Amino acid sequence: LSLTNKLQLEVIHGNDPDYPYVLVCDKFGNDKGLAFHGVPGGHEFTSFVLGLYNASGVGQQIGDDVKDKIASIDKKVDMKVIVSLSCTMCPELVVASQKIASLSQNVTSHVYDVNHFPHLKTKYKVMSVPCLVINDDLVTFGKKNINQLLDVFGKENVSLEFQFHPKYPQQKVINEKLTDLYYNTDAKYCIAT
């Protein structure tokens, strides 16, 4: 179904647990690494439109230094951004993650409305939104701009191992520094917030 000469819609029915979702593809049908799981509305409607704009190739302007950081991503980075449509803090993280995914073939950004996918809340122990899950290992919470997000999955952060602090079991030691963390107890790695 062609909505305009620039936008087409293909409806697929099935039993995929991630349905319903909108997958953004290029004109040849290739996955651009962006998807919105649920109904893009509320505070995420603008994010959804910006995701389409960024995936189209034109996109929002970013500095050359940020483009270089994105171009240097040489590992697969699968982001799940868990949001609530009423969250005012979520859109910045969604837009940042989708912009990165639109510029790197190694990065995907799938946004999930927690109200449609409550199993993710349980799986990742989501205490607040936005919640960012990277490669099903790293779990972090809170609003992040594009530079903060790039720092989260920069090469030095992805391989940080953590351990419980012996005196403070709710805190962890990363690089010998005591820090408060939100984490998935099954995660191998965690990011300081």
Residue pairs with C-beta under 8 A, 6 or more apart in sequence:
1 8
1 9
1 10
1 11
2 8
2 9
3 9
6 56
7 52
17 119
18 37
18 110
18 117
20 37
20 38
20 39
20 116
21 35
21 36
21 37
21 38
21 110
22 35
22 36
22 40
22 48
23 31
23 34
23 35
24 31
24 32
24 33
24 34
24 35
24 51
24 52
24 55
25 31
25 32
26 32
26 55
32 55
32 101
32 102
33 101
33 102
33 104
33 105
33 107
33 108
33 109
34 51
34 54
34 55
34 98
34 101
34 102
34 108
34 109
34 110
35 108
35 109
35 110
35 111
36 44
36 48
36 51
36 110
36 111
37 110
37 111
37 112
37 113
37 116
37 117
38 85
38 111
38 112
38 113
38 115
38 116
38 117
39 113
39 116
40 47
40 48
41 85
42 84
42 85
42 86
43 85
43 86
43 87
43 88
43 90
43 91
44 83
44 85
44 90
44 91
44 94
44 111
44 113
46 91
47 90
47 91
47 94
47 95
47 98
47 111
50 60
50 95
50 98
50 99
51 94
51 95
51 98
51 102
51 109
53 59
53 60
54 60
54 95
54 98
54 99
54 102
54 103
55 98
55 102
59 99
59 102
59 103
60 95
60 99
62 99
62 146
66 146
66 147
66 150
67 103
69 150
69 154
70 100
70 103
70 104
70 107
70 150
71 103
71 104
73 100
73 104
73 106
73 107
73 153
74 106
75 106
75 155
75 158
76 106
76 107
76 135
77 104
77 106
77 107
77 108
77 134
77 135
77 153
78 107
78 108
78 110
78 134
78 135
78 136
79 97
79 101
79 107
79 108
79 109
79 110
79 132
79 133
79 134
79 153
80 110
80 111
80 112
80 120
80 124
80 132
80 133
80 134
80 136
81 90
81 93
81 94
81 97
81 109
81 110
81 111
81 112
81 130
81 131
81 132
81 133
82 112
82 114
82 117
82 120
82 121
82 124
82 126
82 129
82 130
82 131
82 132
82 133
83 90
83 93
83 94
83 111
83 112
83 113
83 114
83 129
83 130
83 131
84 90
84 113
84 114
84 115
84 129
85 113
85 115
87 129
87 130
89 129
89 130
89 142
89 143
90 129
90 130
90 143
92 143
92 144
92 145
93 130
93 132
93 142
93 143
93 144
93 149
94 109
94 111
94 130
96 144
96 145
96 146
96 148
96 149
97 109
97 111
97 132
97 149
98 109
98 111
99 146
100 107
100 109
100 146
100 149
100 150
101 107
101 108
101 109
112 120
114 120
114 121
114 126
114 129
114 131
120 126
123 184
124 131
124 133
124 139
124 184
125 139
125 183
125 184
125 185
127 141
127 182
128 141
128 142
129 141
130 141
130 142
130 143
130 144
131 139
131 140
131 141
132 138
132 139
132 140
132 141
132 144
132 149
132 152
133 139
133 184
134 140
134 152
134 153
134 158
135 158
137 187
137 188
137 189
138 152
138 153
138 158
138 187
138 189
138 190
138 191
139 182
139 183
139 184
139 187
139 190
139 191
140 152
140 182
140 190
140 191
140 193
141 182
141 193
142 193
144 152
151 157
152 191
157 191
158 189
159 189
160 174
160 175
160 189
160 190
160 191
161 188
161 189
162 172
162 173
162 174
162 181
162 183
162 189
162 190
163 172
163 173
164 171
164 172
165 171
165 172
165 173
165 178
168 178
170 180
171 178
171 179
171 180
171 181
172 179
172 181
172 183
172 190
173 179
174 181
174 190
174 192
177 192
179 192
179 193
180 192
180 193
181 190
181 191
181 192
181 193
182 193
183 190
184 190
